[in-house]
Amino acid sequence: MAKGYWITFYRSISDPEALAAYAKLAGPAIVANGGRFLARGNAAKAYEQGIAQRATVTEFDSVELAAAAHDSPAYREALKALGNACERDVRIVAGLD
């Protein structure tokens, strides 16, 4: 079974305090659902129209587990705290076998 990777790119952040409140809830919710943070923070480099903003890469044992973490009640609470504090792009992709 291929691992699942949850990749998030932040296009803009308008409310850093709401983002911090989100992170306080989201991190534990993701870890409790089997997520392992591989990278998170501001981009070291950005190419081809990339934005040098915050990005995260989180590994799960499967795509299904990654999706379940995103849809979990605890993560939904984190999303409520985030509100409209940022524009971001969230993707779940399958790892290579």
NUVEXPA-782522 format. One record per residue (C-alpha): residue number from 0; residue in three letters; y, x, z. Coordinates in steps of 0.25 Angstrom, whole numbers. Layout:
% residues N
pos|code|yy|xx|zz
NUM|Ala|Y|X|Z;
...
END
This chain:
% residues 97
pos|code|yy|xx|zz
0|Met|0|0|0;
1|Ala|14|6|-4;
2|Lys|24|8|7;
3|Gly|37|-1|6;
4|Tyr|51|5|7;
5|Trp|63|-3|11;
6|Ile|75|4|5;
7|Thr|89|-1|8;
8|Phe|102|4|1;
9|Tyr|115|1|8;
10|Arg|126|-2|-3;
11|Ser|137|-4|7;
12|Ile|139|-6|22;
13|Ser|151|-15|27;
14|Asp|147|-16|41;
15|Pro|141|-4|48;
16|Glu|139|-11|61;
17|Ala|131|-22|55;
18|Leu|122|-11|48;
19|Ala|120|-4|62;
20|Ala|116|-18|68;
21|Tyr|106|-20|56;
22|Ala|100|-6|58;
23|Lys|98|-8|73;
24|Leu|89|-20|69;
25|Ala|84|-16|56;
26|Gly|78|-3|60;
27|Pro|69|-8|71;
28|Ala|65|-20|62;
29|Ile|61|-11|51;
30|Val|53|-1|59;
31|Ala|46|-13|66;
32|Asn|41|-18|53;
33|Gly|35|-4|49;
34|Gly|47|2|42;
35|Arg|50|17|43;
36|Phe|64|22|39;
37|Leu|63|34|29;
38|Ala|78|35|26;
39|Arg|90|28|31;
40|Gly|105|32|30;
41|Asn|116|35|20;
42|Ala|111|40|7;
43|Ala|112|55|6;
44|Lys|114|54|-9;
45|Ala|117|42|-19;
46|Tyr|114|42|-34;
47|Glu|115|33|-46;
48|Gln|125|22|-40;
49|Gly|118|24|-26;
50|Ile|127|21|-14;
51|Ala|127|32|-3;
52|Gln|125|22|8;
53|Arg|114|19|18;
54|Ala|100|18|13;
55|Thr|86|16|20;
56|Val|72|18|16;
57|Thr|61|12|25;
58|Glu|46|13|23;
59|Phe|36|3|26;
60|Asp|21|3|24;
61|Ser|22|-8|13;
62|Val|32|-16|5;
63|Glu|27|-28|12;
64|Leu|31|-22|26;
65|Ala|44|-18|21;
66|Ala|47|-32|16;
67|Ala|42|-38|29;
68|Ala|51|-29|37;
69|His|63|-33|29;
70|Asp|59|-48|31;
71|Ser|56|-46|46;
72|Pro|64|-54|56;
73|Ala|69|-42|63;
74|Tyr|74|-36|50;
75|Arg|81|-50|47;
76|Glu|88|-48|60;
77|Ala|93|-35|56;
78|Leu|98|-41|42;
79|Lys|106|-51|50;
80|Ala|113|-40|58;
81|Leu|116|-33|44;
82|Gly|122|-45|38;
83|Asn|132|-41|27;
84|Ala|135|-27|32;
85|Cys|130|-20|20;
86|Glu|125|-21|6;
87|Arg|112|-15|4;
88|Asp|100|-15|-5;
89|Val|86|-17|1;
90|Arg|73|-14|-6;
91|Ile|58|-13|-3;
92|Val|50|-4|-12;
93|Ala|36|0|-12;
94|Gly|32|14|-10;
95|Leu|23|22|-20;
96|Asp|9|22|-17;
END
